[in-house]
Amino acid sequence: MSIAFATPWILLMLPLPLLVWWLVPPHRERTAALRIPFFRSVTAATGVRAADGARVLARSRLQVLATTLCWILIVVGLARPERLGDPITVTNAARDLILAVDISGSMDDRDMETPEGDRVQRLQAVKDVVRAFVAEREGDRIALIVFGANAYVQVPFTEDLDSVAELLEQTQTGMAGPNTAIGDAIGLAIRAFEDSEIEERLLILLSDGADTASAMSPINAAEIAADAQITIYTIGVGNPDGSGEERLDPATLEDIARRGGGAFYYATDVEGLAEIYAEIDTLNPRVTDSATYQPREPISHIPFALALLIGVLTSAYLHLARGQKAAA
């Protein structure tokens, strides 16, 4: 445990009583006196020794010691002593990251192959990979946007990574409509970043279809995002040779990523999808802003209480001692 003073300059007052004692003359006052003849004869007869007219009251060692201790304790208390706790390091988010996940009806297709050779639902494969990716993002603030025919903020910016993974797990295909609105998802991400005061902003957008429902063109949205200093990575998991809503448009996703200063990736299986997120993680390592501080607990009340206790006990002792002398 260590002690520090909030106002250490107050300790300069410690020698003040000595300076007063050295530099200020003793207090003098005039008192009434009775003059009688034959004064020396009277004092000799009564056995009383005459004292000087000017007299400085004597103080016992106990009074001097108690007064000195009380003064030191009062000055120490005025200097505001504080007990310092163990240093605490606080890590703040230094980057905001948005995951935009396509949950249109086509994400229900079971064409994503696992390393064991099993075929799983596209959205479930994304959930499994993103869960591991999110778990490694400690220090980032993450938001989750889901989109189909419309785009919605599923999770606003938070450092609670478990909540992001849990709410993504609860997401089901078709919840946002059957179509695909990539441009609206980017536009919603731009609006979400408007409230962010962090300079580094990253958007990872995953889709398995072509844009068919956006009110804003995905290319225009990407240009606006680039002007807002938002880096965009796009991931395609669909079939480029499909038709209608299920046809992946890699050219558009690649153009979005190029305009957003990121990169486009295409995944055909779960392992490839995991490698893509690992590469994105390598290209954008975790960035944190940490600060260390020591908690301070004021303890001024301790020296003040000790000074009061010493003063009360000393006064009580001197009062009792004076009473015993008077009785004797």
Secondary structure, 3 states (H helix, E strand, C coil): CEEEECCHHHHHHCCHHHHHHHHCCCCCCCCCCCCCCCHHHHHHHHCCCCCCCCCCCCCCHHHHHHHHHHHHHHHHHHCCEEEECCCEEEEEECEEEEEEEECCHHHHCCCEECCCCCEECHHHHHHHHHHHHHHCCCCCEEEEEEECCCEEEEEEEECCHHHHHHHHHCCCCCCCCCCCCHHHHHHHHHHHHHCCCCCEEEEEEEECCCCCCCCCCHHHHHHHHHHCCEEEEEEECCECCCCHHHECCHHHHHHHHHHCCCCEEECCEHHHHHHHHHHHHHHCCCCEEEEEECCEEECCHHHHHHHHHHHHHHHHHHHHHHHHHHHC
